Amino acid sequence: MTSEELAEHVEAFIVAAVTRVRGPGDDQYSNGDRQAFEGRTLDEQFDELRDELYDVANYAVMLNIKVERLQQEIAAVVRAAGEVTNASE
């Protein structure tokens, strides 16, 4: 992957984040000319941040499970392909 290709992926990710601010974020957190976070105390912000970090951790575990399963499936396909190749020799 080139630096330009990586930059394109980063840009697409940021565009998706902005889309969420303008879509569901606007519905959930906009209070006219203020955002909900602007009215929260620092302690409330820290609590919310912790909740978000817990969610990130949970998603990381879920993705890890998917990666493990995918790795097992690929390994099984590679083994099966090797067995087919060895049988035809």
C-alpha positions, 0 to 999 in steps of 0.5 A: 500500500502506498502512502497515497492509498493509506491517505485515501483510507484515512480520508474515507474514515474521516468522511464517515465520522463526519457523516455520523456527526451530521446524521445520528449525532445531530439527532442525538446530541444537537441542541440547536446552536450547542452540542450536548457535550457542551453542557456536561460537567467534566465528570460526566465527560469522563464517565462517557469517555469510559463508557465509549472506551469499554465499547471500543474494547468490546468491539475489539474482542468481537473483531478478534473472535471474527479474525480467529474464526476467519484464520481457522477457516482459511487454514482449513481451506489451505490444508484441504487444497494441499491434500487435493494437490498431494492426492493428484500428484 
